[in-house]
Structure formats: structure tokens, C-alpha cells
Amino acid sequence: MEAFWQFITSHLAELIFGFLAFAEIIVRLTPTKKDDSILNFIVTIIDALFPNRKKDGGKFKLTSQAKEKDKARDLF
């Protein structure tokens, strides 16, 4: 049992990213928007904890946020 917990703690980042990749596949296969919002919420929390910073300053936008911004711009 100790070896199991040692594996989990030593590979935690890979397990989290693997789970997010699997969740992304499930979200894309299902037609509902509720699971999309749940995944976006989780990704937003991760982005708040560990921001993806640009070389020249600022942060990258999530693709869903960038698409919403483009839609809002197209309305005007």
C-alpha cells in the first residue's frame, strides 16, 4: 500500500493532466452544456492557481474565453 501512495505522490501532475484530457474527451462527446461548464470551472481554477504567463507579460486566454470575446465583438 505504501508503494501505491508513493506512486500517486510522485506522478500527481501526470495523473491530473491525464484526468483532464480524459474529461475533455468526454465533454466533447456529450451534447450537453452542463458538463462543458463544469470542465471550464475546473480549468479556470487551475489557471488561477498556475497561470500560463506570456514571455512579454500578461496571460494567455482559455480558448473558450477567446471565442466568447470574439462573439461579443461580432455583435457590435
Helices and strands as residue ranges (DSSP letters): H 2-10, H 12-29, H 34-49, H 63-75
